[in-house]
Amino acid sequence: MINKDIIRLATNTSNVGLKNNYSHKISLKNSTCGDKITLELIADKNKISSMKYETLSCIYCEASASLLSRKIKDVKLKDIKNDFITLKKISKKKNVKIPKRLSDFKKLINSDNFNRFKCIFLPFDAVLKALKL
């Protein structure tokens, strides 16, 4: 059964919809389940100022993209990469702390959703590839 928090995250659509206004754009597909995400980012050499997205995906990927699009704004690129690397370690180890700025991801990244980690991390992977980090 899907947690109400995940449904709430996924239904926040404030950054859904591509605007054709971007400095970086990417489409990425999860080869395991078929989830697909397209991101448009506005970023300079230091930080991201905007993220818009569209998905054809499960609720876990949608929730992750929605939350990420709100949390990533004005974060330095070097911090994004380090935070994402730390989050990825959680899928392999249980005692890794989620970075404070991404603490809301505890609702998604937990042992109950372990088999959906590839879905949850698809938006993160797309950001890293789009920015070539």
Secondary structure, 3 states (H helix, E strand, C coil): CCCHHHHHHHCCCCCECCCCCCCEEEEEECCCCCCEEEEEEEECCCEEEEEEEEEECCHHHHHHHHHHHHHCCCCEHHHHHHHHHHHHHHCCCCCCCCCHHHHHHHHCCCHHHHHHHHHHHHHHHHHHHHHCC
